[in-house]
Amino acid sequence: MENKQMLMIPGPTPVPEKVLLAMAKHPIGHRSGDFSKVIGELTAGLKWLHQTQNDVVMLTASGTGAMEAGIINFLSSGDRVLVGNNGKFGDRWAKVSKAYGLTVEEVRAEWGQPLDPNAFKAILESDSQKTVKAVIITHSETSTGVLNDLEAINAAVKAHGQALMIVDAVTSLGAVNLPVDEWGLDVVGSGSQKGYMIPPGLAFVSVSAKAWQAYEGAKLPKFYLDLKKYKKATDENSSPFTPPVNLMYGLQASLEMMQAEGLDAIFARHRRHTEATRAAAKALGLSLFAPDGAASPAITAIESDSAEAIRSAMRKKFDIALAGGQDHLKGKVFRIGHLGFVCDRDILSCVGALEATLMGLGHSAAPGAGVAAASKVLCA
């Protein structure tokens, strides 16, 4: 029998049938009045999701495109930036910044550990000449399952007064509370194939008034990723370039689903799934890569020398896709995604299949221990 694949990775994430059906509609002209109404509705929904009155623009790009746009629109070659690096994506933003000639100072933590807000605070407090132009942080580090303390780091940035706060929220937006206006975040980038519950191809950037002021003096080259073009078009319920019309139909449907569920319920569901997955892993005698106090709501990384054997068996026997380790963690961890369109049943199914896989590989654990631990959390 041909099974349906179950995606338990941090992206692409499962897509609801309602969204798939919306995307199957015949496209219409992206310069038409009818499509202008779609853009207007989407913009309002995106501001709701971001908890902001700032501009939120849509790009035909990946999350990396959103972050690159967030860096190059507000900075100039030679500008000093602090980049938090405790995983694959923090490292990527350092590389992007260096590629554009920025002066990069990395604040590092070991992969699997959260960034230390006091390390940022110390640098920013010592910057009496206000030479730091931006602080770039990955909120949820997808490669390790760590949630960085963005609120505390941002407080240090706000105390500095001049630096911009640029945030990679690719796997946190729509999974954990991220009040853009309340915290005063300047630039927040995200991607469609995560908490938005639609396929890859759309990216989003929210931009504060302070960031737009910085834009006026920014000298880095840009054309397709020039966010001022997107702002001007968005203000007119339009797009500067050809947008992915059918993906935007899908986004309409997913935002409707999210608004019906409500932000508090969405965040609570993600917390519940994180806690259930981690409780199951502990009950099975597995080692969690991220500490309890810094666990991502989107993904759980688990240490194992049998990581690739576990992933292979889960895929072949149960048609469940898990993510592997990246860079030096390849073969040393596997990652369970619980992000977006994931329900309690999916968590129990994944944990049950993981138990059976471990038994098949000779791992010693009490039968049913993982499912019982997850069930206790889910039924609390």
C-alpha positions as CSV (number, residue, x, y, z in Angstrom):
1,M,0.0,0.0,0.0
2,E,1.2,3.5,-0.8
3,N,1.2,5.5,2.4
4,K,0.8,9.3,2.7
5,Q,4.0,11.0,3.8
6,M,4.0,12.8,7.1
7,L,6.2,15.8,7.3
8,M,7.7,16.3,10.8
9,I,10.5,18.6,9.7
10,P,10.9,22.4,10.2
11,G,10.0,23.2,6.7
12,P,8.3,22.7,4.4
13,T,5.6,22.0,6.9
14,P,2.2,20.3,6.3
15,V,-0.2,22.2,4.2
16,P,-4.0,22.1,5.1
17,E,-6.4,20.8,2.5
18,K,-8.2,24.2,2.7
19,V,-5.0,25.9,1.6
20,L,-4.3,23.4,-1.2
21,L,-7.8,23.9,-2.6
22,A,-7.5,27.7,-2.4
23,M,-4.2,27.4,-4.4
24,A,-5.9,25.3,-7.0
25,K,-8.1,28.2,-8.1
26,H,-7.5,29.7,-11.6
27,P,-5.0,32.7,-11.3
28,I,-6.2,36.2,-12.1
29,G,-4.3,39.2,-13.3
30,H,-2.0,40.6,-10.6
31,R,-2.8,44.1,-11.8
32,S,-6.5,43.7,-11.6
33,G,-8.9,45.3,-9.1
34,D,-9.9,42.0,-7.8
35,F,-6.3,41.1,-6.9
36,S,-5.8,44.4,-5.3
37,K,-8.5,43.4,-2.8
38,V,-6.6,40.2,-2.1
39,I,-3.4,42.1,-1.4
40,G,-5.2,44.5,0.9
41,E,-6.7,41.6,2.9
42,L,-3.4,39.9,3.1
43,T,-1.6,43.0,4.4
44,A,-4.2,43.4,7.1
45,G,-3.8,39.7,8.1
46,L,0.0,39.9,8.1
47,K,-0.1,43.0,10.4
48,W,-2.4,41.0,12.8
49,L,0.0,38.1,12.8
50,H,3.0,40.3,13.4
51,Q,1.2,42.3,16.1
52,T,2.2,45.5,14.4
53,Q,1.0,48.6,12.7
54,N,4.4,48.8,10.8
55,D,4.7,48.0,7.1
56,V,4.7,44.3,6.3
57,V,5.7,43.6,2.7
58,M,5.6,40.3,0.7
59,L,8.5,39.1,-1.4
60,T,8.6,36.2,-3.9
61,A,11.6,34.6,-2.1
62,S,12.6,32.3,0.7
63,G,13.3,33.2,4.3
64,T,16.9,33.8,3.3
65,G,15.7,36.4,0.8
66,A,13.7,38.1,3.5
67,M,16.7,38.3,5.8
68,E,19.1,39.5,3.0
69,A,16.6,42.2,2.2
70,G,16.4,43.1,5.8
71,I,20.1,43.6,6.0
72,I,20.9,45.4,2.7
73,N,18.1,47.9,2.8
74,F,19.1,49.6,6.0
75,L,22.9,49.4,6.2
76,S,26.0,50.6,4.3
77,S,29.3,49.0,3.5
78,G,31.7,49.2,6.5
79,D,28.8,49.5,9.0
80,R,29.5,47.7,12.3
81,V,26.9,45.0,13.1
82,L,26.6,42.5,15.9
83,V,25.5,39.0,14.7
84,G,24.4,36.3,17.1
85,N,25.9,33.0,16.0
86,N,24.8,29.8,17.8
87,G,23.8,27.7,14.8
88,K,23.5,27.3,11.0
89,F,21.4,30.4,10.5
90,G,23.1,32.8,12.7
91,D,26.3,31.8,10.9
92,R,24.5,32.4,7.6
93,W,23.6,36.0,8.5
94,A,27.2,36.6,9.4
95,K,28.2,35.4,6.0
96,V,25.6,37.5,4.2
97,S,26.7,40.6,6.2
98,K,30.3,40.0,5.3
99,A,29.4,39.5,1.6
100,Y,28.1,43.0,1.6
101,G,31.1,44.5,3.2
102,L,29.7,45.1,6.7
103,T,32.1,45.0,9.6
104,V,30.8,41.9,11.5
105,E,31.3,41.2,15.1
106,E,30.0,37.8,16.1
107,V,28.5,37.1,19.5
108,R,28.8,33.3,19.7
109,A,27.5,30.5,21.8
110,E,28.0,26.8,21.4
111,W,25.5,25.1,19.0
112,G,22.7,23.8,21.3
113,Q,23.1,26.7,23.7
114,P,21.2,30.0,23.7
115,L,22.9,33.3,23.1
116,D,23.8,35.3,26.2
117,P,21.9,38.6,26.3
118,N,24.6,40.0,28.7
119,A,27.2,39.6,26.0
120,F,25.2,41.9,23.7
121,K,24.5,44.3,26.6
122,A,28.2,44.6,27.5
123,I,29.2,45.5,23.9
124,L,26.3,47.9,23.4
125,E,26.9,49.6,26.7
126,S,30.6,50.1,25.9
127,D,29.7,51.6,22.5
128,S,29.8,55.3,23.6
129,Q,30.4,56.4,20.0
130,K,27.3,54.5,18.7
131,T,29.2,52.7,16.1
132,V,27.0,49.6,16.2
133,K,24.4,50.1,13.5
134,A,22.4,46.9,13.8
135,V,22.1,43.7,15.9
136,I,21.1,40.6,13.9
137,I,19.5,37.7,15.7
138,T,18.0,34.4,14.9
139,H,15.0,34.0,17.2
140,S,14.4,30.3,16.8
141,E,17.6,28.6,15.6
142,T,16.2,25.9,13.3
143,S,19.5,23.9,13.2
144,T,19.6,23.2,17.0
145,G,16.1,23.6,18.4
146,V,17.2,26.6,20.5
147,L,14.9,29.6,21.2
148,N,17.1,32.7,21.8
149,D,16.0,35.3,24.4
150,L,15.1,37.9,21.9
151,E,13.2,40.1,24.4
152,A,16.3,40.4,26.6
153,I,18.7,41.1,23.7
154,N,16.3,43.6,22.2
155,A,16.1,45.4,25.6
156,A,19.8,46.0,25.3
157,V,19.5,47.2,21.8
158,K,16.7,49.6,22.8
159,A,18.9,51.0,25.7
160,H,21.7,51.6,23.1
161,G,19.3,53.9,21.2
162,Q,20.8,53.9,17.8
163,A,21.2,50.3,16.6
164,L,18.5,48.6,14.6
165,M,17.1,45.2,15.8
166,I,17.0,42.8,12.8
167,V,15.3,39.5,13.5
168,D,15.2,36.2,11.7
169,A,11.8,35.0,12.7
170,V,11.5,32.3,10.1
171,T,10.6,29.4,12.4
172,S,9.2,31.6,15.3
173,L,6.7,33.8,13.5
174,G,3.3,32.1,14.0
175,A,4.7,29.7,16.6
176,V,5.7,31.8,19.6
177,N,4.6,35.2,20.8
178,L,6.5,37.9,18.9
179,P,4.9,41.3,19.6
180,V,6.7,43.5,17.1
181,D,5.2,46.8,18.2
182,E,5.4,46.1,21.9
183,W,9.0,45.2,21.7
184,G,9.9,47.8,19.1
185,L,11.5,45.4,16.7
186,D,12.8,47.2,13.6
187,V,13.1,44.5,10.9
188,V,11.5,41.0,11.1
189,G,11.9,38.5,8.3
190,S,10.0,35.2,7.8
191,G,9.1,32.6,5.2
192,S,5.9,31.0,4.0
193,Q,6.8,27.3,4.4
194,K,6.9,27.4,8.2
195,G,4.2,28.7,10.6
196,Y,2.3,30.2,7.7
197,M,1.2,26.7,6.6
198,I,1.7,27.2,2.9
199,P,4.4,26.0,0.4
200,P,7.8,27.7,0.0
201,G,8.0,30.8,-2.2
202,L,6.7,33.8,-0.2
203,A,8.8,35.8,2.3
204,F,7.7,38.6,4.6
205,V,9.5,41.6,6.1
206,S,8.1,44.0,8.7
207,V,9.8,47.4,8.8
208,S,9.6,50.0,11.6
209,A,9.6,53.8,11.1
210,K,13.1,53.8,12.6
211,A,14.3,51.3,9.9
212,W,12.8,53.4,7.2
213,Q,14.8,56.4,8.4
214,A,17.9,54.3,8.2
215,Y,16.9,53.3,4.7
216,E,17.4,56.9,3.5
217,G,21.1,56.8,4.3
218,A,21.8,53.2,3.4
219,K,24.2,52.7,0.4
220,L,24.2,49.0,-0.3
221,P,23.1,48.0,-3.8
222,K,19.6,46.6,-4.3
223,F,17.0,46.3,-7.0
224,Y,14.7,43.4,-6.8
225,L,15.0,43.3,-3.0
226,D,14.6,47.1,-2.6
227,L,11.9,47.2,0.1
228,K,10.9,50.8,-0.6
229,K,9.5,49.6,-3.9
230,Y,7.5,47.0,-2.0
231,K,6.2,49.5,0.5
232,K,5.1,51.9,-2.3
233,A,3.3,49.1,-4.1
234,T,1.8,47.6,-0.9
235,D,0.4,51.1,0.1
236,E,-1.5,50.9,-3.2
237,N,-2.6,47.3,-2.7
238,S,-0.2,46.2,-5.5
239,S,3.2,44.5,-6.0
240,P,6.3,46.0,-7.7
241,F,6.9,42.7,-9.6
242,T,4.9,39.6,-10.6
243,P,3.8,37.9,-7.4
244,P,3.0,34.2,-6.9
245,V,-0.8,34.7,-7.2
246,N,-1.8,31.1,-6.2
247,L,0.5,31.1,-3.2
248,M,-1.2,34.3,-2.1
249,Y,-4.6,32.6,-2.4
250,G,-3.2,29.9,-0.1
251,L,-2.0,32.6,2.3
252,Q,-5.5,34.0,2.4
253,A,-6.9,30.6,3.5
254,S,-4.1,30.0,6.1
255,L,-4.5,33.5,7.6
256,E,-8.2,32.8,7.9
257,M,-7.5,29.6,9.8
258,M,-5.0,31.3,12.1
259,Q,-7.3,34.1,12.9
260,A,-10.1,31.6,13.7
261,E,-7.8,29.8,16.1
262,G,-6.4,33.0,17.6
263,L,-2.9,33.9,18.5
264,D,-3.0,32.7,22.1
265,A,-4.3,29.3,21.1
266,I,-1.7,29.0,18.3
267,F,1.1,29.7,20.8
268,A,-0.3,27.4,23.4
269,R,-0.6,24.6,20.8
270,H,3.1,25.0,19.8
271,R,4.2,25.0,23.5
272,R,2.2,21.9,24.2
273,H,3.7,20.0,21.2
274,T,7.2,21.1,22.3
275,E,6.6,19.9,25.8
276,A,5.1,16.6,24.7
277,T,7.9,15.8,22.2
278,R,10.6,16.6,24.8
279,A,8.8,14.6,27.5
280,A,8.6,11.6,25.1
281,A,12.3,11.8,24.2
282,K,13.3,11.9,27.9
283,A,11.0,8.9,28.6
284,L,12.7,7.0,25.8
285,G,16.2,7.7,27.3
286,L,17.1,10.1,24.5
287,S,19.3,13.2,25.0
288,L,17.8,16.5,24.0
289,F,20.2,18.9,22.3
290,A,18.7,22.2,23.6
291,P,18.2,22.9,27.3
292,D,14.6,23.0,28.7
293,G,14.7,26.7,29.3
294,A,15.6,27.5,25.7
295,A,13.5,25.0,23.7
296,S,12.2,26.2,20.4
297,P,8.4,25.9,19.9
298,A,9.0,24.8,16.3
299,I,11.5,22.0,16.5
300,T,13.1,19.5,18.8
301,A,16.7,18.4,18.2
302,I,17.6,15.0,19.7
303,E,21.2,13.7,20.0
304,S,21.9,10.1,18.7
305,D,24.8,8.3,17.1
306,S,22.1,6.4,15.2
307,A,20.4,9.6,13.9
308,E,20.6,8.7,10.3
309,A,19.5,5.1,10.9
310,I,16.5,6.4,12.8
311,R,15.6,8.9,10.1
312,S,16.0,6.2,7.4
313,A,13.8,3.7,9.3
314,M,11.1,6.3,10.1
315,R,10.9,7.2,6.4
316,K,10.9,3.6,5.0
317,K,8.7,1.9,7.6
318,F,6.3,4.7,8.5
319,D,6.7,7.3,5.7
320,I,7.5,10.0,8.4
321,A,10.1,12.5,7.4
322,L,12.4,13.8,10.2
323,A,15.2,16.4,9.6
324,G,18.9,15.6,10.0
325,G,21.7,17.5,11.6
326,Q,23.4,20.3,9.7
327,D,27.2,20.9,9.2
328,H,29.2,19.3,12.0
329,L,25.9,17.9,13.5
330,K,25.2,15.7,10.5
331,G,24.7,12.2,11.7
332,K,24.8,13.3,15.3
333,V,21.2,14.7,15.8
334,F,17.8,14.3,14.3
335,R,15.2,16.9,14.4
336,I,11.4,16.6,14.9
337,G,9.4,19.5,13.5
338,H,6.2,20.5,15.2
339,L,5.4,23.7,13.4
340,G,2.4,25.0,11.6
341,F,-0.4,22.6,10.7
342,V,0.4,20.0,13.3
343,C,-2.1,18.6,15.8
344,D,-1.9,16.5,19.0
345,R,-2.6,13.3,16.9
346,D,0.5,14.0,14.7
347,I,2.7,14.2,17.8
348,L,1.4,10.9,19.2
349,S,1.7,9.3,15.8
350,C,5.3,10.5,15.4
351,V,6.3,9.4,19.0
352,G,4.7,6.0,18.5
353,A,6.5,5.5,15.3
354,L,9.8,6.6,16.9
355,E,9.3,4.1,19.7
356,A,8.8,1.3,17.2
357,T,11.8,2.4,15.2
358,L,14.0,2.5,18.3
359,M,12.9,-1.0,19.3
360,G,13.7,-2.2,15.8
361,L,17.2,-0.8,16.1
362,G,17.8,-2.5,19.5
363,H,17.4,0.6,21.6
364,S,16.4,-0.3,25.2
365,A,13.3,1.6,26.4
366,A,10.1,0.5,28.2
367,P,7.5,-0.1,25.5
368,G,4.9,2.7,25.5
369,A,7.0,5.0,27.6
370,G,7.3,7.7,25.0
371,V,3.6,7.7,24.1
372,A,2.6,7.7,27.8
373,A,4.8,10.7,28.5
374,A,3.5,12.6,25.5
375,S,-0.1,11.7,26.3
376,K,0.3,13.0,29.8
377,V,1.3,16.4,28.5
378,L,-1.3,16.5,25.7
379,C,-4.2,15.4,28.1
380,A,-3.2,17.8,30.9
